[in-house]
Amino acid sequence: MKTTGSVAAILLASGFSERFNNHNKLLLTFRGKPLARYTLELAAGMDFSGGIYFVAAADDVAALAADLSAVSVVKNTAPEKGLQESVRLGLQASGLEACGLEACPAVDYFLFFPCDEPFLDKGTVQRILDERKPGCIVEPRYRGRPGNPCLFSAAFRDELLALNEGETPKLIKTRYPQALRAVEVTDPLVLEDIDNEEDFKRLSRY
C-alpha cells in the first residue's frame, strides 16, 4: 500500500559554526559549491507537498536559496536560542503557508534536515519517507547509530513547538521510543555531517 500524507521539509541553517574559526561553514565551498547548497538542491529536487522551508539566520546563507522557487526562506532573528528556535519557526511557517493559521495542523509529517550532510542522497531520503506512518518518528541509522534527516509525525507537533531553549527534537525521540522506526543505511558516508574543519578536509577528499 502506498504511503500517504503530506510532508514539509524543514532545513535547519541557523547555527554559529563555532568550530570553524567564526566562518559560517554553510557558505564554505565544498567540492565546487557552498555546503548548504547540497541540502537545498536535494530537497528542491523532491516532491514535498507540505513545502520546503529554509530556516536561516544570516542573510548570505538565506541568499543561497534565492534561485530555488520551491524553497521558502524563513528568517531566524534569534539564533542564539538554539536549535529549538529554528524548529519552531519551521513548524510555524509550514502551518501558515498551508492554511493561513499558525496552529493549523495542515501538514501530516515534518522532515528535519541539517544542512551539513553533502553526501545525503535522494534514495535515502525517499526510504525515510516511505517508512512514514501516523504517530511515528523515522530516523536513518548506520550500524545502529542514528543520523539525520529525521521525520516526525504531526502528532508530535505541539511537543516540538514546546521545546525549551537548549532542547532539540532528540528529546522527543527519547520520550517515545516505541514510535521510532529505523531506516538502515549501508554506506556511512551518506550520514556524515561536517562539524569541524577536520571533517571538512577529510570529506573533501572523497
N, C-alpha and C positions, 0 to 999 in steps of 0.2 A: 504494500500500500504506500502510495506516495506521501511523503511528509509535507504537511501544510502549515500555514501560519506565517504572518509577515515578520520580517526580521529587520531591525535597524542596526546598521554598523556604526559603532562609536569609536572613533580613532583618537587616542589619548596622546596629546603632543604638547603638554604644558610643563614638563619637567625642567629643572635648572641645570642639568648636565654638570653637576658639581665635580665629577671625576674627570672632566675634560679641560681643566685649567680655564674655566669661565667661557669656553667656547660651546655654543649650542651644538650638540652632536647631530641633531636632526638636519642641520644645514651643511654638515661636512660632506664633501664629495666622496662617495663610496663607490668604487668601480664605475665611475663615469657620471654619477648623478647624486643629488642630495639624498642623504639616508632616508628621510621621511617619504620621498617620492616612491620608494618601493611599495610601501603600505598603501599610499594614496592610489597608485595605479592598479594595484591588486584589487582593492575594494571597488574602484570605479569601473573595473572590467567585469564585475559580477552584478547579478540582479538582486539588489536589496530593496524589496518593496516597501520597507519601512523607512528608507532613506539612508544616506551616508552623512555622518556628522563629524567634522574635523575640529576637535576642541584644542585650540592653540592660544598661548598667551602672547608670544612675540609676534609682531607684525610681519617680520621677514619669514617666520615659519608659516604663518597663515597664508602668505603670498604664494607658497608652494602649490596651493590648490587653486590658484586663480584661473587656470585654463581647463579645469575639470568641472564641467557643468553639472555632473551628477553629485558633486560634493558640496554640502552646505558648511560654511565655516562658522564656528561658534567661538566667540571671543571669551577668553577666561581672564578676567581682570583681577583675580585673587589667587594666583597660582601658589602663593605661599601657604595656602590652606591644605595643600597636598592633593593626592590623587582623588580623594573623595569629592573635591570640588569639580574636577573635570568629569567625574562620573555623574554628578548631579546635573551639571549643565548639559551633558549629552542626553541624559534621560528626559530632562525638561524640554529640550529642543525637539526631540523626536515626537513628544506628545503635542507640542504646539504646532509643529509642521503638519502633523497628520490631521488634527481636527480643531485646532484653534483654542483648545482648553488645556491649561497646564497639567491638570490632573487626569486627563483623558487617557485611559489605557488602550490606545488605538493600535499599538504595536504588540505582537504576541511574544517576541523574543528580542533580546539585545545581545549583540556580539561585540565584545570589547577588544579592540586591537591596541597593542603597544605599537609605536612607530619606529622601533629599532631592531626589527627582525627581517633583514633584507632577503633571506632565503626562504621565507614562508611562501608557499605556493598555493595556487588555486585549488589543486586537488585536495590538499589537507584541509583547507577552509571548507570545501564542499562536503567532505566527510564529517566535519563537525556539524554543519547544517543538517546533514541527513540524519543525524542522531537526535535531533531535537524532538521533544515531546512535552506536553503541558506539565508544568511543575518540575521540570528538570534543570540541571546545570550540566553543561558539556565542556570538558577540557581535553586537550591533546596531551599525550604522555609519551615519553621515551623511557622504556625500561622502568616504568612505574613512577618516573619523575614528572610532575605536572608542568605544563607550559602554557603558552598563550597562542592565539586568542581564546577567550573563554566566553561561552554563551550562557545567558541566564533567561529562564522563562519569565514572562511578565508577572508571574506570581510573586517574584522577589523584588518587584519594582519599588514598593514602598520601603522595604528594608534597605535597599541600595540607596534610596534618597535620604534615608535617616542615618547613614554612616556619619560618624563624628570625625572631626579633624584628626588626621593621622591614621584613620582606619581605611582599609581597602576592601574590594569585593571578596578577597580571600577569606575574610571573616564570615561572610555568608556561607561559603563552602564548608567551613568548619562547623557551622551550626546545623547544616543539613547534609551530612554525609550520605544519607540514604537517597538523596536526589541526584548525586553525582553519576554521570555517565562518561566513560573514558573512550577516547579515540587513540589507539596506539599507533605511533609512527615508527618506521624502521630506520629513518635517516635522522640522526641527532642534529644535523646542520639546519634542518627545517625550523627547529625551535630555538636556535641560537640567537640570543639578543646581545646587543653591543652596549655594555655597561661602562666600559672604560677604554682608555687609549690602547691598552694591551689587546683587548678584544678586537678593537678596530683594526689594528695592524695584523693580528693573526687571521682574522676572517677575510681581510683584503687579499690574502694570498690564495684563496680558494677560487 
